[in-house]
Amino acid sequence: MPNALAHEPSPYLLQHADNPVHWQPWGEAAFAAARAGQKPIFLSIGYSTCHWCHVMAHESFEHPEVAALLNEYFIPIKVDREERPDVDKVYMAYVQAMTGHGGWPLSAWLTPELKPFYGGTYFPPEDRHGRTGLLSILRTIAGGWRDERAKLVAEGERALAALRRHYVPTGPAVEEADLAAAGGAALAQGCRDLIETFDPAHGGFGGAPKFPRSANLDFLFRCASLPGSNRSANAVAQAAHTLRGMAGGGIHDHIGGGYHRYSVDAAWFVPHFEKMLYDQAQIAVNCLEARQATGDERYAWMARDIFDYVRRDLTGPAGQFYTAEDADSPRPGGGDAHAVEGAFYVWSAAELRAVLGADAELVGRHFGVREEGNVAPAQDPHGEFTGMNLLAQRRPLAETAAQLGLTVEQASDRLQAALGVLREVRARRPRPLRDDKVVTAGNGLMISALARGAQVLGEPELLAAAVRAAEFLRRELANDAGDVLFRCWRGSRGASEGFAEDYAYLVQGLLDLHEASFDLRWLQWAERLQGTMDARFWDEERGGYYNSPAGDAAIVLRLKEDYDGAEPAPSSVAALNLLRLAALLNDEALGRKAIRTLAAFQAQWSRAPQALPAMLCAVAFALEPARQVVLVGDPAREDFRALAAPLHEQLGPRRVVLAITGEAERAWLAARVPWLAEMRSVGGQATAYVCEHFTCQAPVTTAADLRRLLHPGRAAAP
């Protein structure tokens, strides 16, 4: 008989609806049951495409003895971290502080007042390989709650107090005047730290496991554009080498496009196979910046590969973007319904020969296919890839072509045709679960990526996809006034309103969409949403943004995230958004709020710059002179498009872009930026004004003249 999760919209919660555990969703009903029965809460947090969440569900939550203990002595609660990031971040902070590491599934035991007193991540049902099993832990905690409850309650109080000391600083706030000196030093140290920890063999930073932490690459590109930087060549080379290593490795889906979550080894070879929307969006931006920095078309191809995957497999009928695809699926061929990690993606040598015929040798040589399989036992502890091959580029295409007596063009054509055949064959396999939940934050990141893709690649269909997604969010995930966001949509809008990351990521996306489309409505919406973010999440006393709004009694600690991980911290993104809005709207108050945000985290980014690379990008923007480019004309005309093209050809210092496209837009903008009122086209042509330090150069009407103003001293782009 299904439990209480059967009525929830979350795909993750629905995966556990038939567990024998009497799960309840996060909410007052579950909390009241814990208080009434004076039982501890067992909190389990994960997400639908998490491999180890599936493992623990199958091993432990389908285990009758585990279920019996949980049902008798605890109130079991399930949380989808993508629906409730505020809950996840509180208890993840506790588990990381307690154990030194974190991850999902997250397991925490709480008092009825929601204070944590024990936690961890994955637990097998029985003790094994030195790891305590869930059965042992449940019996011990149940006994402790019965016999020594006061000690566990006291531990909850102590743990919460320790978290509060770490996340709620005391003492005087940092003075804004310190920013210039501290910022310059942190930018230099951050560049050094990344360059010194770079893996020259495979790209990326550090060893296994290796994550595509996109904020690091974004920061490297900022290092390359810092005035007077002598690290420019190294920074660009290392970011580009990392992207090439990822593109060639097994973390890249060579058949279907896009990137898996992370690699278990240092060489990007064996991934955990889930695919997350937020990774696709951020890696695409890294590729676009690599294209701008190097002029190399390989990075444009890499960005298109991601966009093609997202538009084909992660896009809904109304243009919305889905959250993720799972790592696990049943093995092809039937006979075993049990889901296995990576089953959708791996191939036997015999299968490749049967499917590809003469081209099997080309694919085999290029991707390192072996008869016995190409995954070493040490990289496959559960034997899931025995006899199977992961596709990962083993040599340059020119070398593969030479081995087979082909030209590079012949080898490329045959390889692309073979991958197309494999894509058709793979499409007939049992697909991994797609989490078709729409999360505002992830959609904001993807809107940003597509808008920037339209600018750098000059492909209007990317802009159209970004516009459709933004219109979906405005229609389905915002209130009628457009100033309040909601977190999730799955057939209908969820009950939870948006969190700080939803506002920050969507405002960023709307600013990028405005600069790509020159449509004023996106700037206007971004301004409204920033106002709501300030009202709901801003820390008036010390600056920066809390993850969650005030007033939720179920959140025992409001956190201000201080680490740019798989997704950047909301305050990091918001700081840059505020700086851009201040420059776009001539709003000094927004600029001061940006500086206060940076100052609020100065202790963190000064002490450990590598923890906040996205915030350091905002620091770099804040320390540079204000730069604006104002375009006057009709974006639908060819002369306007030609004039705008140089804005995105090369990577350089950040600037904001405004467009006066009609008298209504002129009036709205001039009310905020009075000096725009007199900017008009010259001779009826599209016209650009380049301004710095609030002083504007003479207007220009040709792309060549605009290039000279944007990049003085550089060679003109072809």
C-alpha positions in Angstrom: 0.0 0.0 0.0 1.5 3.4 -1.0 2.6 5.7 1.8 1.9 9.5 2.1 4.3 10.3 -0.7 1.9 8.9 -3.3 0.2 12.3 -3.5 3.3 14.4 -4.0 4.3 15.8 -7.4 8.1 15.3 -7.0 9.5 12.4 -9.1 12.0 11.7 -6.3 9.3 11.4 -3.6 7.1 9.3 -5.9 10.1 6.9 -6.3 9.6 6.1 -2.6 5.8 6.0 -2.5 5.8 2.2 -2.5 8.5 1.7 0.1 7.3 -0.2 3.2 8.7 2.8 5.2 5.8 5.1 6.3 7.4 8.2 4.7 5.9 11.6 5.1 6.7 14.8 3.2 8.4 17.7 4.9 5.7 19.7 6.6 3.7 20.4 9.8 1.8 17.1 9.7 5.0 15.2 10.1 6.4 17.6 12.7 3.2 17.4 14.7 3.4 13.6 14.7 7.0 13.7 16.0 6.0 16.1 18.8 2.9 14.2 19.7 4.6 10.8 19.9 7.9 12.3 21.2 9.8 10.4 18.5 12.9 11.5 16.7 12.7 12.3 13.0 14.7 10.3 10.4 15.3 12.8 7.6 16.4 11.4 4.2 17.2 13.9 1.4 18.1 13.2 -2.2 17.0 13.7 -5.7 15.5 11.6 -8.5 18.6 11.1 -10.6 21.0 10.3 -7.8 22.6 6.9 -8.2 23.5 6.3 -4.5 20.0 7.4 -3.5 18.7 4.5 -5.7 21.1 2.1 -4.1 20.1 3.0 -0.5 16.4 3.0 -1.5 16.7 -0.6 -2.9 19.0 -1.9 -0.2 17.7 -0.2 2.9 14.3 1.4 2.4 12.8 -1.7 0.7 14.3 -3.8 3.6 11.4 -5.0 5.8 13.4 -4.9 9.0 14.7 -1.4 8.3 11.2 -0.3 7.5 9.8 -1.9 10.7 12.4 0.0 12.9 11.8 3.3 11.1 8.0 3.0 11.4 8.0 2.0 15.1 10.6 4.3 16.6 10.9 7.3 14.2 9.0 9.7 12.1 10.5 9.1 8.6 10.5 12.2 6.3 11.6 12.4 2.7 12.8 15.6 1.0 13.6 16.3 -2.6 16.6 18.6 -2.4 15.6 20.3 -5.7 12.2 21.2 -4.3 13.5 22.4 -0.9 17.1 23.5 -1.1 16.7 25.5 2.1 16.1 22.3 4.1 18.9 20.5 2.3 21.5 23.2 2.9 20.8 23.3 6.7 21.2 19.6 7.3 24.0 19.2 4.7 25.9 21.9 6.6 25.4 19.8 9.8 26.5 16.5 8.2 29.6 18.2 6.6 30.6 19.7 9.9 30.1 16.4 11.7 31.7 14.0 9.3 34.0 16.1 7.1 32.1 15.3 3.9 28.7 15.4 2.4 26.6 14.2 -0.5 23.4 12.4 -1.3 21.5 10.5 0.0 21.8 12.7 3.1 20.6 11.0 6.3 20.0 13.0 9.5 18.3 12.3 12.8 16.5 15.2 14.4 14.7 16.0 17.6 11.0 16.7 17.2 12.1 20.4 17.2 14.1 19.7 14.0 17.5 20.0 15.6 20.1 17.5 14.2 21.9 15.2 16.6 23.4 12.5 14.2 23.9 12.2 10.5 25.7 10.8 7.5 25.1 10.0 3.9 24.7 6.5 2.4 24.2 3.6 4.9 23.8 0.0 3.8 21.3 -2.1 5.7 23.9 -4.3 7.5 27.4 -3.6 8.8 29.9 -4.2 6.0 33.5 -3.3 5.0 34.0 -1.2 8.1 30.8 0.8 7.5 28.1 0.7 10.2 24.8 -0.4 8.7 21.5 1.4 9.0 20.0 -1.4 11.2 22.7 -1.0 13.8 22.3 2.8 13.8 18.6 2.7 14.1 18.7 0.3 17.0 21.4 2.4 18.8 19.5 5.7 18.3 16.2 4.2 19.3 17.8 2.8 22.5 19.5 6.1 23.1 16.3 8.1 22.7 14.6 5.8 25.1 17.3 5.7 27.8 19.4 8.8 27.3 17.2 11.3 25.5 18.5 14.3 27.3 22.0 13.7 25.9 20.7 13.5 22.3 18.6 16.6 22.8 21.6 18.4 24.2 23.7 17.3 21.2 21.0 18.8 18.9 21.3 22.1 20.8 25.1 22.0 20.7 25.2 21.2 17.0 22.8 24.0 16.2 24.8 26.4 18.3 28.0 25.4 16.5 26.4 26.0 13.1 25.1 29.3 14.2 28.5 30.4 15.3 29.9 29.5 11.9 27.2 30.9 9.7 26.0 33.9 11.7 29.1 36.0 12.2 29.4 38.5 15.0 31.5 41.6 15.4 31.6 44.7 13.2 30.9 44.3 9.5 33.7 44.7 7.0 34.2 48.3 5.9 33.5 48.8 2.2 36.7 50.9 1.9 38.7 47.7 2.3 37.4 46.3 -0.9 39.9 47.7 -3.4 43.1 46.5 -1.7 41.6 43.2 -0.5 40.0 42.5 -3.8 43.1 43.0 -5.9 45.1 40.7 -3.6 42.4 38.0 -3.6 42.1 38.1 -7.4 45.8 37.6 -7.8 45.9 34.9 -5.2 42.9 33.1 -6.7 44.5 33.1 -10.1 47.7 31.7 -8.6 45.8 29.0 -6.6 44.0 27.7 -9.7 47.0 27.8 -11.9 49.1 26.0 -9.3 46.5 23.2 -8.6 45.9 22.6 -12.3 46.2 19.0 -13.6 48.4 19.4 -16.7 47.8 15.9 -17.9 44.0 15.9 -18.0 42.9 19.4 -17.2 40.7 20.4 -14.2 42.0 20.8 -10.7 43.1 18.2 -8.2 42.6 14.5 -8.5 39.7 12.0 -8.3 36.8 12.4 -8.2 36.8 15.3 -10.6 34.0 17.7 -11.1 33.4 20.2 -13.8 33.2 23.1 -11.4 32.3 25.7 -14.0 32.9 28.7 -11.7 36.6 27.9 -11.7 36.8 28.1 -15.5 34.7 31.3 -15.5 37.2 32.8 -13.0 40.2 31.7 -15.1 38.7 33.6 -18.1 38.3 36.7 -15.8 42.0 36.2 -14.8 42.9 36.5 -18.4 41.1 39.8 -18.9 42.3 41.5 -15.7 44.1 44.7 -16.5 47.9 44.2 -16.4 47.6 40.5 -15.8 50.7 38.5 -16.7 48.8 35.2 -16.3 46.5 35.7 -19.3 48.0 33.0 -21.5 48.2 30.4 -18.7 44.7 31.1 -17.6 43.1 30.7 -21.0 45.3 27.7 -21.9 44.3 25.9 -18.7 40.6 26.6 -19.0 40.7 25.5 -22.6 42.7 22.3 -21.9 40.2 21.4 -19.2 37.3 21.7 -21.6 39.1 19.6 -24.2 39.8 17.0 -21.6 36.2 16.9 -20.6 35.0 16.8 -24.2 37.2 13.9 -25.0 36.5 11.9 -21.9 33.7 9.6 -20.8 32.1 12.4 -18.8 31.0 13.7 -22.3 28.2 11.8 -24.0 29.7 11.4 -27.4 26.6 10.0 -28.9 23.8 12.1 -27.4 25.6 15.2 -26.4 25.9 16.9 -23.0 27.9 16.1 -19.9 27.5 13.7 -17.0 27.7 14.9 -13.4 31.3 14.1 -12.6 34.2 11.6 -13.1 35.2 9.1 -10.5 38.8 9.2 -11.8 41.2 12.1 -12.6 41.1 11.5 -16.4 37.4 12.3 -17.0 37.0 8.7 -18.1 34.4 6.9 -15.9 31.5 9.2 -14.9 28.6 9.0 -12.6 26.1 9.1 -15.4 23.4 11.5 -14.2 23.0 14.6 -16.4 21.9 17.8 -14.7 20.5 20.8 -16.4 22.6 23.2 -14.3 25.8 21.5 -15.4 24.8 21.8 -19.1 24.1 25.5 -18.8 27.3 26.4 -17.0 29.6 24.2 -19.1 28.0 25.7 -22.3 28.9 29.2 -21.0 32.5 28.0 -20.4 32.7 26.7 -24.0 31.4 30.0 -25.3 34.0 32.0 -23.4 36.7 29.6 -24.6 35.5 30.4 -28.2 35.7 34.1 -27.4 39.1 33.9 -25.8 40.8 31.6 -28.4 38.8 32.0 -31.6 38.9 28.2 -31.9 35.8 26.8 -33.5 36.1 23.5 -31.5 34.6 25.3 -28.5 31.7 26.6 -30.6 31.1 22.9 -31.5 31.2 21.9 -27.9 28.6 24.5 -26.9 26.3 23.5 -29.8 26.6 19.8 -28.7 25.2 20.8 -25.3 22.5 23.0 -26.7 21.4 20.3 -29.1 21.2 17.8 -26.3 19.2 20.1 -24.0 16.8 21.1 -26.8 16.2 17.5 -27.8 16.0 15.7 -24.4 15.5 18.2 -21.6 13.0 20.6 -23.2 9.2 20.5 -22.6 6.5 21.3 -25.2 6.1 24.8 -23.9 9.8 25.5 -24.0 10.5 24.8 -20.3 13.6 22.9 -19.3 13.5 19.7 -17.3 15.8 19.1 -14.4 17.9 16.0 -15.1 18.3 12.5 -16.5 19.1 9.6 -14.3 22.3 7.6 -14.1 20.5 4.2 -13.9 18.3 2.3 -16.3 17.6 -1.4 -17.1 20.1 -3.3 -19.2 19.2 -3.4 -22.9 17.7 -6.6 -24.2 15.2 -7.3 -21.4 15.2 -10.0 -18.9 16.4 -7.9 -16.1 14.2 -5.0 -15.0 16.7 -3.9 -12.3 18.2 -0.6 -13.1 22.0 -0.5 -13.5 24.2 2.6 -13.6 25.3 3.6 -17.1 23.5 0.8 -18.8 22.1 3.2 -21.4 25.5 4.5 -22.3 27.9 1.5 -22.6 28.6 -1.0 -25.4 30.1 -4.3 -26.0 32.6 -4.7 -28.8 30.4 -7.3 -30.4 27.4 -5.0 -30.3 29.3 -2.2 -32.0 30.5 -4.6 -34.8 26.9 -5.8 -35.3 25.5 -2.2 -35.5 28.3 -0.4 -37.4 29.8 -3.0 -39.7 32.9 -1.6 -41.4 32.9 1.6 -39.3 33.2 -0.4 -36.1 37.0 -0.4 -36.5 37.1 3.4 -36.8 34.9 3.9 -33.7 36.9 1.3 -31.8 40.2 2.8 -32.5 39.1 6.3 -31.8 37.3 5.5 -28.6 39.5 2.8 -27.2 37.1 -0.1 -27.5 38.4 -3.5 -26.3 37.0 -7.0 -26.6 37.1 -7.5 -22.8 35.8 -4.0 -22.1 37.8 -0.9 -21.4 36.9 -0.1 -17.8 39.4 -1.4 -15.3 38.1 -3.5 -12.3 39.4 -0.8 -9.9 37.1 1.7 -11.6 34.2 -0.7 -11.5 33.8 -2.0 -7.9 30.3 -3.3 -8.5 31.1 -5.1 -11.8 28.5 -3.1 -13.7 30.7 -2.5 -16.7 32.2 -6.0 -17.1 32.8 -6.7 -20.8 31.5 -3.2 -21.7 33.0 -0.1 -23.2 32.7 3.6 -22.4 33.3 5.8 -25.4 36.2 8.2 -24.6 38.5 9.7 -27.2 41.9 8.0 -27.0 43.8 9.9 -29.7 43.3 12.9 -32.0 41.1 12.3 -35.0 44.1 13.0 -37.3 45.9 10.1 -35.7 42.9 7.8 -36.0 42.6 8.8 -39.7 46.2 8.1 -40.4 46.0 4.6 -38.8 43.2 3.8 -41.2 44.6 5.5 -44.3 41.9 8.2 -44.3 41.9 11.9 -44.7 40.8 13.8 -41.6 37.7 14.9 -43.5 36.8 11.3 -44.4 37.3 10.1 -40.9 35.2 12.9 -39.5 32.4 12.3 -41.9 32.4 8.5 -41.2 32.7 9.1 -37.4 29.7 11.5 -37.3 27.6 9.1 -39.4 28.5 6.2 -37.1 27.6 8.2 -34.0 24.3 9.0 -35.6 23.6 5.3 -36.1 24.5 4.6 -32.5 22.2 7.4 -31.4 19.3 5.7 -33.3 20.1 2.3 -31.8 20.5 3.7 -28.3 17.2 5.4 -28.5 15.5 2.0 -28.6 17.1 1.0 -25.3 15.2 1.5 -22.0 15.9 5.2 -21.2 17.0 6.5 -17.9 14.3 8.4 -15.9 14.0 12.0 -16.9 13.1 14.2 -14.0 10.5 16.4 -15.7 10.2 18.8 -12.8 10.8 22.4 -13.9 13.0 24.3 -11.4 13.1 28.1 -11.7 16.8 28.4 -10.8 18.0 25.8 -13.4 15.9 27.4 -16.1 17.4 30.7 -15.3 20.9 29.3 -15.8 19.8 27.7 -19.1 18.2 31.0 -20.3 21.5 32.7 -19.6 23.5 30.1 -21.6 21.2 30.2 -24.6 21.1 34.0 -24.7 24.9 34.1 -24.6 25.0 31.3 -27.2 22.9 33.4 -29.5 25.3 36.3 -29.1 28.6 34.4 -29.5 27.4 31.9 -32.2 25.0 34.2 -34.0 22.3 31.6 -34.0 18.8 33.0 -33.7 17.2 29.7 -32.8 19.1 29.7 -29.5 17.6 33.1 -28.7 14.2 31.8 -29.5 14.6 28.9 -27.1 15.7 31.3 -24.4 12.7 33.6 -25.0 10.2 30.6 -24.9 11.6 29.5 -21.6 11.5 33.0 -20.1 7.9 33.3 -21.2 7.0 30.0 -19.6 8.5 31.1 -16.3 6.7 34.4 -16.4 3.4 32.6 -17.1 3.7 29.5 -14.9 6.2 30.3 -12.2 5.5 33.9 -11.2 2.6 35.6 -9.7 0.3 37.8 -11.8 2.4 40.9 -10.9 5.6 39.1 -11.9 7.4 40.1 -8.7 7.1 36.8 -6.8 8.6 33.5 -8.1 7.7 29.9 -7.3 10.3 27.1 -7.1 8.9 24.2 -9.1 6.4 23.2 -11.8 5.3 19.8 -12.8 2.0 19.9 -14.6 1.1 22.7 -12.2 2.9 25.2 -10.0 4.2 23.9 -6.7 3.4 25.4 -3.3 6.9 26.6 -2.4 7.8 30.1 -3.3 11.2 30.8 -4.8 14.5 30.8 -2.8 17.4 33.1 -3.2 19.0 31.0 -5.9 15.8 31.2 -8.0 15.8 34.9 -8.0 19.6 35.3 -8.5 19.9 32.8 -11.4 16.8 34.1 -13.2 17.8 37.7 -12.8 21.1 36.8 -14.4 19.3 35.0 -17.2 17.0 37.9 -17.8 19.9 40.4 -18.0 21.7 38.2 -20.5 18.4 37.7 -22.5 17.9 41.5 -22.5 21.4 42.0 -23.9 20.9 39.3 -26.5 17.4 40.3 -27.6 17.4 44.1 -26.9 13.9 43.6 -25.6 13.2 45.9 -22.7 10.6 43.7 -21.0 13.4 41.4 -19.7 15.3 44.2 -18.1 12.1 45.5 -16.5 11.3 42.0 -15.1 14.8 41.6 -13.8 14.5 44.9 -12.0 11.2 43.8 -10.3 12.6 40.4 -9.3 15.8 42.0 -7.8 13.5 44.2 -5.7 11.7 41.1 -4.4 15.0 39.3 -3.7 16.2 42.3 -1.7 13.0 42.5 0.3 13.0 38.7 1.1 16.6 37.6 1.4 18.8 40.7 2.1 20.7 40.8 5.4 20.3 44.5 6.3 22.7 44.3 9.2 25.7 42.7 7.5 24.9 42.5 3.8 24.6 39.5 1.5 21.7 37.2 0.9 20.2 34.4 3.0 19.2 31.3 1.1 15.7 31.3 2.5 13.2 34.0 3.5 12.5 34.9 7.1 9.5 33.5 8.9 9.6 29.8 8.2 9.6 28.1 11.7 10.7 24.8 10.1 14.0 26.3 9.1 16.1 26.1 12.3 18.9 28.2 10.8 18.9 30.8 8.0 22.2 30.3 6.1 24.1 32.6 3.8 25.9 30.2 1.4 29.6 30.9 1.2 30.9 28.4 -1.3 30.6 28.3 -5.1 30.2 24.6 -5.8 28.4 22.8 -8.5 26.1 25.9 -8.6 27.4 29.3 -7.5 26.2 30.8 -4.2 23.2 33.1 -4.5 25.1 36.0 -3.1 27.9 35.5 -5.7 25.5 35.7 -8.6 23.5 38.5 -7.0 26.5 40.7 -6.5 27.3 40.7 -10.2 23.6 41.1 -11.0 23.5 44.2 -8.8 26.6 45.7 -10.4 25.1 45.1 -13.9 21.7 46.6 -12.9 23.4 49.6 -11.3 25.3 50.3 -14.5 22.2 49.7 -16.7 19.8 51.8 -14.6 22.2 54.4 -13.2 21.2 53.3 -9.7 23.7 54.1 -7.0 21.7 52.3 -4.3 22.1 49.0 -6.2 25.8 49.6 -6.6 26.2 50.1 -2.9 24.2 46.9 -2.2 26.6 45.0 -4.5 29.6 46.4 -2.6 28.0 45.5 0.7 27.4 42.0 -0.6 31.1 41.6 -1.5 32.2 43.0 1.8 29.9 40.6 3.7 32.0 37.7 2.4 35.4 39.4 2.3 36.7 37.2 5.1 36.0 34.1 3.1 37.3 35.2 -0.3 40.3 36.9 1.2 41.3 33.8 3.2 40.4 31.1 0.7 39.8 32.7 -2.8 39.3 29.3 -4.3 36.1 28.8 -2.3 34.3 31.7 -4.0 35.5 32.0 -7.7 32.1 33.3 -8.9 32.1 36.0 -6.3 35.6 37.0 -7.3 34.3 37.5 -10.8 31.9 40.1 -9.2 34.9 41.6 -7.3 36.7 42.0 -10.6 33.7 43.7 -12.2 33.4 46.1 -9.2 37.1 47.1 -9.4 36.9 48.0 -13.1 35.6 51.3 -14.4 31.9 51.3 -15.4 31.5 50.6 -19.1 28.4 50.8 -21.2 27.6 50.3 -24.9 24.4 52.0 -26.1 23.0 50.9 -29.4 20.3 53.0 -31.2 18.3 51.5 -33.9 16.0 48.7 -34.9 17.2 45.2 -33.9 15.3 43.6 -36.8 17.4 45.5 -39.3 20.6 44.1 -40.8 22.6 47.2 -40.0 21.8 46.9 -36.3 22.7 43.2 -36.2 26.0 43.9 -38.0 26.9 46.7 -35.7 26.1 44.6 -32.6 28.2 41.6 -33.7 31.6 42.9 -32.4 30.2 43.0 -28.9 30.7 39.3 -28.5 33.5 38.3 -30.8 36.3 38.5 -28.2 36.6 38.0 -24.5 37.5 41.2 -22.7 36.5 43.4 -19.8 32.9 43.1 -18.9 30.5 45.8 -20.0 26.7 46.4 -20.0 24.7 46.8 -23.2 21.6 49.0 -23.6 19.5 49.5 -26.7 17.2 52.4 -27.6 14.9 50.7 -30.1 11.9 53.1 -30.0 10.6 56.2 -28.3 8.8 54.2 -25.5 12.0 52.4 -24.7 13.9 55.8 -24.8 11.4 57.3 -22.3 11.6 54.4 -19.9 15.4 54.3 -20.0 15.9 58.1 -19.9 13.8 58.3 -16.7 16.5 56.3 -15.1 19.6 57.3 -17.1 19.0 60.9 -18.2 22.0 61.1 -20.5 20.4 58.5 -22.8 17.7 60.9 -23.8 19.8 62.6 -26.5 21.5 59.5 -27.9 20.1 59.1 -31.4 21.0 57.4 -34.6 23.4 59.1 -37.0 22.2 59.5 -40.6 19.3 57.0 -40.0 21.8 54.2 -39.4 22.2 51.9 -36.4 24.6 53.8 -34.1 26.7 52.7 -31.1 27.9 54.9 -28.2 30.8 53.5 -26.1 31.0 55.0 -22.6 33.5 54.6 -19.8 33.8 56.6 -16.6 30.5 58.3 -17.6 32.3 59.8 -20.7 31.2 58.7 -24.1 33.2 58.4 -27.3 31.9 59.9 -30.5 29.1 57.7 -32.0 30.1 55.1 -34.6 28.0 53.4 -37.3 30.3 50.6 -38.5 31.3 47.3 -37.0 35.0 48.1 -37.7 34.8 51.4 -35.8 33.1 49.7 -32.9 35.7 47.0 -32.7 38.4 49.7 -32.4 36.6 51.3 -29.5 35.9 48.0 -27.7 39.4 46.6 -28.1 41.9 49.4 -28.6 45.3 48.1 -29.5 44.1 44.7 -30.6 44.0 43.5 -34.1 40.6 43.8 -35.7 38.6 40.6 -35.9 38.2 39.2 -39.4 
